[in-house]
Amino acid sequence: MIKQDDYRNADGSLNWLKYNHACVRAGENCMTCGRYMYPHKGGPTECPSCKIMTGTPEEVDHHERLRCPACGRTWRVDADSEGYDIYEEGDHDVCCPGCEHEFWVRTAVECTFTSPPLEQETTDAQEA
């Protein structure tokens, strides 16, 4: 397992670029999207979500990448988007940065709610 301490700068800060490259080389992170993978593959590889982007002609879902139905190119949503509208729930028109084919994608938004820690009740026994 790659250790962050091996990629510290002289001032103690982490060199994220070198650390991430080491994680990809070791198979800990996907070489396409950078997502952490478990179990580790022992060398550069793609996560199942990225593999399916190029491995099937069927409709595919991905947490951060789009695939052009015309040329098959994949790209990060945040790299080539002109705004944040694509992050809103629903259908959106997009244009492939490679072949300029126009198509639609559907965005599904998932929410996670964080609750505060439980409050400890004070009882007479705890106060004594």
C-alpha positions in Angstrom: 0.0 0.0 0.0 1.3 3.4 -1.0 2.0 5.6 2.1 1.4 9.4 2.0 4.4 10.0 4.2 6.7 8.8 1.4 5.4 11.7 -0.7 5.8 14.6 1.7 7.6 17.8 0.7 10.3 19.4 2.9 7.7 21.6 4.5 5.5 18.6 5.5 2.8 19.2 2.9 1.8 16.3 0.6 2.8 16.2 -3.0 -0.6 15.1 -4.3 0.5 14.7 -7.9 3.4 12.3 -7.1 1.3 10.5 -4.5 -1.7 10.0 -7.0 0.7 8.8 -9.7 2.2 6.2 -7.3 -1.3 5.0 -6.4 -2.2 4.5 -10.0 1.1 2.7 -10.8 0.4 0.4 -7.8 -3.2 -0.3 -8.9 -4.7 1.3 -5.9 -6.4 4.0 -7.9 -8.1 3.8 -11.3 -5.8 5.0 -14.1 -8.7 6.8 -15.8 -10.8 8.4 -13.1 -8.5 8.2 -10.1 -11.1 6.5 -7.9 -9.7 4.3 -5.1 -10.0 0.6 -5.9 -10.2 -2.4 -3.5 -8.9 -5.0 -3.8 -5.8 -3.6 -5.4 -4.9 -5.0 -8.8 -1.1 -4.8 -8.5 -0.5 -2.5 -11.5 -2.1 0.2 -13.5 -5.7 -0.7 -14.4 -9.2 0.8 -14.6 -12.1 0.5 -12.2 -15.1 -1.4 -13.3 -17.0 1.8 -14.1 -14.3 3.1 -16.5 -13.8 -0.4 -18.1 -17.5 -0.6 -19.0 -17.3 2.9 -20.6 -15.2 1.4 -23.4 -16.2 -2.2 -23.1 -19.9 -2.1 -24.0 -22.0 -0.5 -26.6 -24.9 -0.3 -24.1 -26.0 2.7 -22.1 -23.5 3.3 -19.3 -23.4 5.2 -16.0 -20.4 6.9 -14.5 -19.8 9.1 -11.5 -17.7 11.8 -13.4 -17.2 10.8 -17.1 -19.3 11.0 -20.3 -19.0 8.9 -23.4 -19.8 10.1 -26.9 -22.2 7.7 -28.6 -20.7 8.6 -32.0 -16.9 8.4 -31.6 -16.7 6.6 -28.2 -14.4 9.2 -26.6 -14.8 9.6 -22.8 -14.1 12.8 -20.8 -14.5 14.3 -17.4 -17.7 16.2 -17.0 -16.0 19.0 -15.1 -13.2 19.3 -17.6 -15.2 20.3 -20.7 -18.5 21.6 -19.3 -19.5 25.2 -20.0 -21.4 25.5 -16.7 -22.9 23.8 -13.8 -26.3 23.1 -15.4 -25.2 19.5 -16.2 -25.0 18.8 -12.4 -28.8 19.5 -12.1 -31.1 16.5 -12.1 -32.6 15.8 -15.6 -31.6 15.6 -19.3 -29.0 17.9 -20.8 -27.7 18.5 -24.3 -23.9 18.2 -24.6 -21.4 18.3 -27.4 -18.4 15.9 -27.7 -15.1 17.8 -27.5 -13.6 15.3 -30.0 -16.0 14.9 -32.9 -18.5 17.7 -32.0 -21.4 15.2 -32.1 -24.4 16.6 -30.1 -26.3 14.2 -27.8 -28.1 14.2 -24.5 -27.1 12.8 -21.1 -29.2 12.3 -18.0 -28.0 13.5 -14.6 -29.2 11.7 -11.5 -28.4 13.4 -8.2 -28.0 11.4 -5.0 -28.2 13.2 -1.6 -26.4 12.2 1.6 -27.5 13.6 4.9 -25.2 13.9 7.8 -26.6 14.0 11.3 -24.8 15.4 14.3 -23.4 13.0 17.0 -25.7 11.7 19.7 -26.0 13.9 22.7 -25.1 12.2 25.9 -27.8 12.3 28.5 -26.8 13.3 32.0 -28.2 11.1 34.7 -28.0 11.3 38.4 -25.5 8.4 38.4 -23.2 10.1 36.0 -23.2 13.3 38.0 -22.4 11.6 41.3 
